[in-house]
Amino acid sequence: MPECLNCGSFVTEAYVRVFAPTEMESVRVCPNCEDKLRDGASIRQARSSRGN
């Protein structure tokens, strides 16, 4: 099962197919990550908490 390389959360294969770079088999950040987020083709530190 694919998982996020940042937080270890489960991600679906469809999510990996859409959001992971072609040479990677998993994503670098996912919606469950509170400290990082996608910014175009790269990732960056979150400026504020995204927690619930």
N, C-alpha and C positions, 0 to 999 in steps of 0.2 A: 504494500500500500504506500502511495506517495505521502510524504509529510513535508511540512514547511521546514526549511533549513534554519530559520531564525528561532521559531518558538516550538517546533516539534508537533504542531497540530496536524491532524489528518486533513488532507485536501484530496479532492476527487481527481481522477485522471483527466477529466474534461477541463478542470481548472488549471492543471499543469499544462495541458495542451495549449490553452489560450494565453496564460500569463508567464510561463517559463521561457527563457531564451532557448532557441532550438538545440543548442548543444547540452542543455541541462535536462535531467530527468526529474527534477523537483523544482519548487518555487523558492525564491529567496525570502519572500515575505508574503503573508496571507492576511485576510480580513481579521483574523484573531490576534495579530501582532499589535500590541499597544505601543511599542517603542519605535517602530519603523513603518514606512509606507512606500508604495510605489510612486515614483515621480517620472512618468514617461517610461523610458527604457531602463532607468536606474532606480535605486532605492535611496531613501534618506531618513534621517531621524525625524520622528514626529515632533511637531512644535508644541503640541498640547496632548494631554491624555485623551485617548479614544476609548477608554474603558467605560463599561456600563455604569 
